[in-house]
């Protein structure tokens, strides 16, 4: 898939988040890269067989203090990894747009302060109650 088409899917995936969620998102850049960098892979302790679909880096909303944003504040980033997402879609028999949307939901859950365990529990509940979301 061309990068431009994938980036459109990322925009659509963001729009699939509930409006109340989108309204609470502040100072976050949504990026697309081909694969996780060696630095990210090392930080996350990934083996050669493992990869990431997305990666949140920043200060979660739940820990931002009242002085957050005073002065120059770099945005948090959510990076979507195009090749692993495309591979996951093929492996799971899913539409790439759904894998993108699910990955965006997952990474923004981290932005809201959820750790990996909590995100996975909420994903499980979300999937069971809304199989097409």
N, C-alpha and C positions, 0 to 999 in steps of 0.2 A: 504494500500500500504506500502511496506517496505520502511524504511528511505532511503536506498541505491538507490532504484528506483526513489523516489521523488527527491533526490539530483541530479540524472541524468537529470530529467526534468528541474531542476533549471539551470543546465549548458546549456541545450538546449534552455531554455527561454532566457538566457543571449545572446546566439548566434543569436537569432531572432531579437535582437536590431540591428538597422542599423549600418553598420561598422563605419560610421563617429561618431556615438554616442559612440560606444565601445572604439574608439581611444581616446576620450576625458575623459574617466573615469579614475580617478587616486585615488589610496589609498582608495579603498572600498572593504570590505569583505562581501561576500554574505553568510549568515548563514541560517540554518533551525532549527526551534524549533517546538514542538508540538502545543503549544498555547501561546498567549501573557502572559507574567508574570503579577503578581498582580501589580508590580511597573509600568509597561507600561500601564496597564489598568487604573490605578489611574491617571497617567500623562495625558492620553488622555480623561479622564472623561467618560469612558465607563460604561454603566449599565451592569447588569448581562446578559441581552438579547443581548447585542452588542458584537462584536468581531472585530478583524482586520485580514486581509489576509496577510498584510506585514507592515513593519515599518522601516522607514529611520531614522537614528540617526547620526548626524555629522555636519560638516561645509560645506554648499553647495558651489559649484564652484563659484557661483555668488558673494559670500562674502569673499572668500579666498583672503587674501592680498599677497603682494609680499614676505612676510616673512613666509608664510605657508610652512611647511615642513622643516624649519630650526630647527635642533635638532630633538629629538625624537618626532614623531607625530603618535599618534594612528590612525589607519584607521577608516573611517566612516564605519557604518554597515548598511546593508539592511538585515532584518530578514524576512524570509518567514515562515508563520505559517501553517504547513502541515494540521492539522485537519480542521481548518476553510476553507482552500482552497479546500480540498476534499469535505467538506459539501457544499460549494458554487457551485462546479461543478455539484453535484447531483441535488441541488435545481434549478439551471439554465439550466440543461440539456446540459452541456458543457463537453468537454474533459478536464480532469485535466491539461493536458499540456498547453491548451489554457488559463486556469485560472492562471496558474503559469506564463506564458509569459506576460499576461496582468498585473499581480501584479508586476512583475519585471519592466515593462515599467513604471508603476505608480510610484514606489518607486525611480527609477532612475530619473524621472522627478523632484522629490523633491531634489535629489542630484544636479541637474542642477539649482536649486533655485526657482522652481515654488511652490507657496502655493497651498493648497488643492483646492481652487476655480479654479485657473488657470489649475491645473492638470485635474480636472473634465471637464472643458470646452474643453481642448485639446483632452481628451479621447472621448468626444462626437463627435468632428470633425473628429478624427481619425477613429472611428467606422463607421461614416456615409460615409467617403470616401474610407475606406478599410475594409469592413465587415469581411474579413477572416483573417486580421492581428491580 
